[in-house]
Amino acid sequence: MRRLTQILTLAAIMLMAVGCFKDEKQGTRMHIALYSQNVTDDPVLKTTSDIEAYAFWVSKGTKWTVSSWEDALEHRITNVDRPAEQLTEPDVMATYDPEAEYQVCYELWAPHTFLVIVDKTNRIYATRLYDTPINLPDVYTQLHIYAHRNSGNMNGWSVTNPFPDEDREPLVPTEDDNTTTEE
């Protein structure tokens, strides 16, 4: 009986040790469904704007920002604590498919990432610091970009509207826009 207990104990220890050596894989594919609303009367619709998305690998604990609309277009981010430090070559350019359910897809493999999504049509951008998960191959999320609103934070994203007073065209034509003249 004592021998059986020793064998079972040894087997249990070996099984626990096997669990300690499983592979951990840093990285994920982040799929983002983008939704827009240009004016307050518009419905919230899937974005079909001209979108560009990119990411930079950054050190843990550092804070980054996109300082202006021009910086967003030029792929430039600035270290908040050391403004002279800027990054201008994104490590990742995300794919964008306006017809897909999740239009933006990032391939993220570094532990800490600064994400940028630029809506070139509506002149708005969104940023986010993101800790890439381990052993999670795909992440699905949403981002809502409202062109008629001022800048703000939503679901971990900081959305910046550098032109909040700009008149926007409705996404859906109103009845007034559909008038026809009879001859």
PLY file of the C-alpha trace (Angstrom):
ply
format ascii 1.0
element vertex 183
property float x
property float y
property float z
element edge 182
property int vertex1
property int vertex2
end_header
0.00 0.00 0.00
2.86 2.31 0.89
4.49 1.61 -2.46
1.22 2.48 -4.32
0.98 5.78 -2.39
4.54 6.67 -3.35
3.90 5.88 -7.03
0.67 7.93 -7.05
2.39 10.87 -5.32
5.27 10.77 -7.79
2.80 10.60 -10.72
0.87 13.61 -9.35
4.09 15.64 -8.98
5.13 14.77 -12.54
1.73 15.81 -13.94
1.93 19.17 -12.14
5.45 19.70 -13.45
4.28 19.11 -17.03
1.75 21.95 -16.61
4.55 24.31 -15.60
6.35 23.84 -18.90
3.56 24.61 -21.37
4.40 27.11 -24.08
3.31 30.68 -23.54
2.85 32.65 -26.70
2.84 36.45 -26.59
0.61 37.94 -29.25
-2.84 38.26 -30.63
-4.82 39.39 -33.62
-6.97 42.32 -32.53
-10.11 42.61 -34.66
-11.96 45.93 -34.35
-15.46 46.68 -35.61
-15.69 50.42 -36.31
-18.95 52.35 -36.11
-19.62 55.98 -37.07
-22.14 58.73 -36.54
-21.48 62.04 -38.31
-24.44 64.09 -37.01
-26.69 63.49 -34.02
-29.67 62.47 -36.20
-27.69 59.78 -38.03
-28.05 56.15 -37.06
-24.85 54.52 -35.81
-23.52 52.64 -38.84
-20.58 50.45 -39.71
-17.72 52.69 -40.84
-16.88 52.79 -44.53
-14.60 55.84 -44.23
-10.99 56.01 -45.38
-9.28 54.40 -42.35
-5.61 53.91 -41.57
-4.46 52.00 -38.49
-0.96 51.46 -37.14
0.85 50.52 -33.93
4.15 51.06 -32.16
5.90 48.74 -29.70
6.51 50.80 -26.55
8.10 50.19 -23.15
5.87 49.33 -20.20
5.05 52.37 -18.10
5.72 54.91 -20.84
2.95 57.27 -21.93
2.50 58.23 -25.56
0.24 60.58 -27.47
-0.56 61.80 -30.95
-0.07 65.56 -30.59
-1.96 66.78 -33.66
-3.98 65.82 -36.71
-0.82 66.21 -38.81
1.05 63.83 -36.49
-1.74 61.26 -36.87
-1.42 61.43 -40.66
2.39 61.29 -40.53
2.49 58.29 -38.12
4.19 60.31 -35.38
3.71 59.67 -31.65
5.30 61.62 -28.81
6.43 60.48 -25.36
4.30 62.45 -22.86
7.08 62.60 -20.23
9.87 63.40 -22.73
8.34 65.42 -25.60
11.62 65.41 -27.55
11.27 61.62 -27.94
9.12 60.74 -30.93
8.51 57.58 -32.95
7.75 57.84 -36.66
8.08 54.30 -38.07
5.13 52.12 -37.00
5.97 48.54 -36.09
2.61 47.33 -37.40
0.30 48.57 -40.14
-3.13 47.08 -39.55
-5.26 45.76 -42.36
-8.51 47.54 -43.20
-11.43 45.99 -45.05
-14.55 48.23 -45.05
-16.72 45.27 -46.10
-15.67 42.98 -43.22
-17.60 42.62 -39.98
-14.45 43.64 -38.10
-12.88 46.12 -40.49
-9.49 46.65 -38.76
-7.10 43.85 -37.82
-3.80 44.32 -35.98
-1.19 41.55 -35.65
0.27 42.33 -32.22
3.28 40.41 -30.88
5.04 42.80 -28.47
3.99 42.98 -24.80
3.09 46.72 -24.85
1.64 48.51 -27.84
0.39 52.01 -28.66
-2.47 51.71 -31.18
-3.65 54.47 -33.53
-6.71 54.49 -35.80
-7.12 57.44 -38.16
-10.45 58.23 -39.85
-9.17 60.32 -42.76
-12.64 61.03 -44.12
-13.98 62.58 -40.92
-10.61 63.86 -39.64
-10.73 62.06 -36.28
-8.27 59.69 -34.63
-8.30 57.27 -31.72
-5.38 56.02 -29.62
-4.88 53.37 -26.97
-2.12 51.78 -24.92
-2.61 48.02 -25.06
-0.99 45.16 -23.18
-0.91 42.25 -25.60
-2.31 39.10 -23.97
-0.52 35.77 -23.69
-2.08 32.66 -25.25
-5.09 34.55 -26.65
-4.88 34.24 -30.44
-7.81 36.56 -31.30
-9.49 39.51 -29.57
-12.72 41.05 -30.90
-13.79 44.55 -29.91
-15.63 47.65 -31.13
-14.76 51.32 -31.49
-17.40 54.00 -31.99
-16.27 57.24 -33.63
-18.78 60.09 -33.46
-17.75 63.00 -35.68
-20.24 65.39 -34.10
-18.84 64.96 -30.58
-15.86 66.58 -28.93
-12.86 64.49 -27.96
-13.26 61.94 -25.16
-12.47 58.50 -23.75
-14.43 55.35 -24.40
-13.66 51.67 -23.66
-9.93 52.25 -23.22
-9.68 54.41 -26.35
-8.98 58.14 -26.41
-10.89 59.61 -29.37
-9.65 63.00 -30.58
-11.73 65.27 -32.77
-9.34 68.10 -33.75
-12.14 69.83 -35.71
-15.25 69.60 -33.46
-16.98 72.64 -35.00
-16.65 71.41 -38.58
-19.96 70.84 -40.38
-20.40 67.15 -41.20
-22.47 65.54 -43.91
-25.08 63.06 -42.65
-24.26 59.40 -43.30
-27.87 58.80 -44.33
-29.59 61.28 -46.66
-32.55 63.13 -45.15
-35.90 63.49 -46.94
-34.91 67.05 -47.86
-31.91 65.68 -49.76
-34.12 63.33 -51.81
-36.44 65.93 -53.37
-36.95 65.69 -57.10
-38.40 68.22 -59.47
-41.17 67.30 -61.87
-41.23 68.62 -65.41
0 1
1 2
2 3
3 4
4 5
5 6
6 7
7 8
8 9
9 10
10 11
11 12
12 13
13 14
14 15
15 16
16 17
17 18
18 19
19 20
20 21
21 22
22 23
23 24
24 25
25 26
26 27
27 28
28 29
29 30
30 31
31 32
32 33
33 34
34 35
35 36
36 37
37 38
38 39
39 40
40 41
41 42
42 43
43 44
44 45
45 46
46 47
47 48
48 49
49 50
50 51
51 52
52 53
53 54
54 55
55 56
56 57
57 58
58 59
59 60
60 61
61 62
62 63
63 64
64 65
65 66
66 67
67 68
68 69
69 70
70 71
71 72
72 73
73 74
74 75
75 76
76 77
77 78
78 79
79 80
80 81
81 82
82 83
83 84
84 85
85 86
86 87
87 88
88 89
89 90
90 91
91 92
92 93
93 94
94 95
95 96
96 97
97 98
98 99
99 100
100 101
101 102
102 103
103 104
104 105
105 106
106 107
107 108
108 109
109 110
110 111
111 112
112 113
113 114
114 115
115 116
116 117
117 118
118 119
119 120
120 121
121 122
122 123
123 124
124 125
125 126
126 127
127 128
128 129
129 130
130 131
131 132
132 133
133 134
134 135
135 136
136 137
137 138
138 139
139 140
140 141
141 142
142 143
143 144
144 145
145 146
146 147
147 148
148 149
149 150
150 151
151 152
152 153
153 154
154 155
155 156
156 157
157 158
158 159
159 160
160 161
161 162
162 163
163 164
164 165
165 166
166 167
167 168
168 169
169 170
170 171
171 172
172 173
173 174
174 175
175 176
176 177
177 178
178 179
179 180
180 181
181 182
